Amino acid sequence: MFSKLLARVGIGSAKVDLVILDEYLVPGQNFDVEIHIEGGNVPQEINGIELSLVTRGKYEGEGGDGGEFTGYKDIALQSWHIDWSGTVDPQEKYAEKFELDLHPETPITTLGGRGNQSRVWVETDLDIKSGLDSSDKDYLPVAPLPAQQALLEAMEQLGYYLKKVDVELGHLRHPNVQSELNCYQEIEFGLRGSGLFGIKEVEVSFINTGNDIGVVLEIDRTFGSDSYKTMLLPTTLSDPRQIISQLERILG
């Protein structure tokens, strides 16, 4: 009886572990995972497995004293339900492979080194009857799509350098493609040798639909208000030289 009580509050209950079988992922791709379940001290009935793709987004607000502050919030980008049910006996082990689809607008985590503050992870929860859910958190290495990589390389060839990468709460606007998520990634570039009245920063954001990639560029000049420009790239594009002239017209 005491073991059952402990299992209900999560002590000695069944454990779950998610193993990502792909070394690197890109937005919109299908990827393979293996879910491991290990029984606890008493038999427990599992009603299903819930998985959520999560990132952390930044937002700005106003405090009670009227001052502004920056906060962070975990955001669920998508979720999956796996209809796996049964009784897990003490110390019994299960392992099963599944295929999941990564949302096309998933933030990129592999570029920028320490300057990339973006994190993406999968939270795995066992729905345990009459007990506390067992959970697991696994971070994903998400690399840019070829067209995204081509644009980032084109920016560097034009004299820009990557400063910071993070995720912002809000919706991204583009005249040709629609953002689905309530957050977006900003890739911030500085310009080497910027003139007194020239560009200070350019923030690049992507909207991937699967067929096209919408690009939103927020241009911050030393003097004057920010301006916004947009581009539309085919996902098959991979050569930075095909983008440079268009970027020169936009940023010139």
C-alpha positions in Angstrom: 0.0 0.0 0.0 2.8 2.4 0.9 4.5 1.7 -2.5 1.3 2.5 -4.3 1.0 5.8 -2.4 4.5 6.8 -3.3 3.9 6.0 -7.0 0.9 8.2 -7.0 3.0 11.2 -5.9 5.7 10.3 -8.5 8.1 8.5 -6.2 9.0 5.1 -7.6 6.6 5.5 -10.5 7.2 4.5 -14.1 9.8 6.5 -16.0 9.9 7.6 -19.7 12.8 8.6 -21.9 12.8 9.9 -25.4 15.7 9.1 -27.7 16.2 11.2 -30.9 17.5 9.0 -33.6 18.4 11.7 -36.1 21.7 13.6 -35.5 20.5 16.8 -37.0 17.0 18.1 -37.9 15.8 20.8 -40.2 12.4 22.6 -40.0 9.5 20.7 -41.6 11.3 17.3 -41.7 10.0 14.0 -40.3 12.3 12.5 -37.7 12.5 9.2 -35.8 12.3 8.8 -32.1 12.4 5.9 -29.7 10.4 6.0 -26.5 11.6 4.0 -23.6 9.3 3.2 -20.6 10.6 1.5 -17.5 8.2 0.3 -14.7 8.5 1.6 -11.2 7.8 -0.2 -7.9 4.2 -1.2 -8.5 2.1 -2.0 -11.7 0.8 1.1 -13.3 -1.8 1.6 -16.0 -0.6 3.9 -18.9 -3.4 5.7 -20.7 -1.2 7.3 -23.5 1.9 9.2 -24.3 1.8 13.0 -24.9 4.7 14.9 -26.6 5.1 18.6 -27.0 7.5 20.7 -29.0 8.5 23.6 -26.9 10.7 26.7 -27.2 11.3 29.8 -24.9 10.2 33.2 -26.2 11.1 36.7 -25.1 8.5 39.4 -24.5 8.5 43.0 -23.2 6.0 44.3 -20.7 5.3 47.2 -18.4 5.6 46.7 -14.6 3.5 48.2 -11.9 5.9 51.2 -11.5 5.5 52.0 -15.2 8.9 50.7 -16.1 9.5 48.3 -18.9 10.8 44.8 -18.4 11.9 41.7 -20.4 10.3 38.4 -19.6 10.5 34.8 -21.0 7.8 32.3 -21.5 7.8 28.6 -22.6 5.7 28.2 -25.8 4.3 25.0 -27.1 4.8 24.9 -30.9 3.0 21.6 -31.6 2.0 18.4 -29.9 1.6 14.8 -30.7 -0.5 12.1 -29.0 0.6 8.5 -29.1 -2.2 6.1 -28.5 -0.1 3.7 -26.4 -1.8 2.1 -23.4 -1.4 -0.9 -21.1 -0.1 -1.9 -17.7 3.6 -1.5 -16.9 4.8 -4.0 -14.4 7.6 -3.3 -11.9 11.0 -2.9 -13.5 9.5 -4.0 -16.9 11.0 -2.2 -19.9 9.4 -1.2 -23.2 10.9 0.5 -26.3 9.1 1.5 -29.5 10.0 3.7 -32.4 7.8 6.4 -33.8 8.0 9.0 -36.6 7.2 12.7 -35.8 6.9 15.7 -38.0 8.8 18.9 -37.1 6.9 22.1 -37.6 8.1 24.1 -40.6 8.6 27.3 -38.4 10.7 25.5 -35.8 13.5 27.9 -34.6 17.1 27.1 -35.7 19.4 26.1 -32.8 22.7 25.2 -34.4 24.0 28.5 -35.6 25.6 31.4 -33.9 27.4 29.6 -31.1 26.8 31.2 -27.7 25.0 34.1 -29.4 22.1 31.7 -30.2 19.7 31.9 -27.2 17.1 29.8 -29.0 16.3 26.4 -27.5 13.9 23.8 -28.8 13.0 20.6 -26.9 10.4 17.8 -26.8 8.6 17.2 -23.5 7.4 13.6 -23.2 4.7 12.7 -20.6 3.2 9.4 -19.6 -0.5 9.7 -18.8 -0.5 7.5 -15.7 -3.9 6.5 -14.2 -4.3 7.6 -10.6 -0.7 8.9 -10.5 1.5 11.8 -11.2 2.6 12.0 -14.9 6.2 11.0 -15.6 8.0 13.4 -17.9 11.2 13.8 -19.9 12.8 16.8 -21.7 15.0 16.3 -24.7 16.7 19.2 -26.6 16.7 19.1 -30.4 19.6 20.2 -32.7 17.7 22.1 -35.5 19.9 23.2 -38.5 18.8 25.7 -41.2 17.2 24.6 -44.4 19.5 25.1 -47.5 17.6 28.3 -48.6 17.9 29.7 -45.0 21.6 28.9 -44.9 22.1 30.5 -48.4 20.5 33.8 -47.2 22.6 33.8 -44.0 25.8 33.2 -46.0 24.8 36.0 -48.4 24.5 38.4 -45.5 28.0 37.5 -44.3 29.4 37.9 -47.9 27.9 41.5 -47.9 29.8 42.4 -44.8 27.4 41.5 -42.0 28.2 39.4 -39.0 25.9 37.4 -36.8 25.4 39.1 -33.4 22.5 37.3 -31.6 19.7 34.8 -32.2 16.5 34.5 -30.1 12.8 33.8 -30.2 10.2 36.6 -29.8 6.5 36.3 -28.8 4.1 37.6 -31.5 3.1 37.0 -35.1 5.2 37.6 -38.1 3.8 39.6 -41.0 4.6 38.9 -44.6 2.5 39.9 -47.7 2.9 36.5 -49.4 3.0 33.8 -46.7 1.2 33.4 -43.4 2.9 32.6 -40.0 1.1 30.0 -38.0 2.9 30.2 -34.7 2.5 32.9 -32.0 6.3 33.4 -31.9 9.1 33.9 -34.4 12.9 33.7 -34.5 15.1 36.8 -34.9 18.6 36.5 -36.3 20.4 39.7 -35.6 23.2 40.9 -37.9 25.6 43.9 -37.4 27.4 45.6 -40.2 31.2 45.9 -40.3 32.3 49.4 -41.1 28.9 51.0 -40.9 28.8 54.7 -41.8 27.4 57.4 -39.6 24.0 57.4 -41.3 24.1 53.8 -42.5 22.6 50.6 -41.3 23.2 49.7 -37.7 21.5 46.3 -37.5 19.4 43.9 -39.6 17.1 41.3 -38.0 16.2 38.4 -40.2 13.2 36.2 -39.6 11.8 33.3 -41.7 8.4 31.8 -42.4 8.7 28.4 -43.9 5.5 27.1 -45.6 7.1 23.9 -47.1 7.0 25.3 -50.6 8.4 28.8 -50.1 10.3 30.7 -47.3 9.1 34.2 -46.5 11.9 36.4 -45.2 11.2 39.5 -43.1 14.1 41.9 -42.6 13.9 44.6 -40.0 16.5 47.3 -40.8 17.7 49.5 -38.0 19.6 52.6 -39.2 21.8 54.8 -37.0 19.4 57.7 -37.5 15.8 57.3 -38.5 13.0 54.8 -37.7 13.2 51.1 -38.4 12.0 49.9 -41.8 10.8 46.4 -42.9 11.5 44.7 -46.2 10.4 41.2 -47.4 11.7 38.5 -49.7 10.3 35.2 -50.9 12.7 32.3 -51.5 12.0 28.9 -53.1 12.9 26.1 -50.7 15.1 24.6 -53.4 17.4 27.6 -53.5 20.9 26.8 -52.1 23.4 29.2 -53.8 24.0 32.5 -51.9 25.0 34.2 -55.2 21.3 34.0 -56.2 20.3 36.1 -53.3 23.1 38.7 -53.0 21.9 41.1 -55.7 18.4 41.1 -54.3 19.8 41.8 -50.8 22.0 44.6 -52.2 18.9 46.4 -53.6 17.0 46.0 -50.3 19.8 47.0 -48.0 21.6 49.5 -50.2 
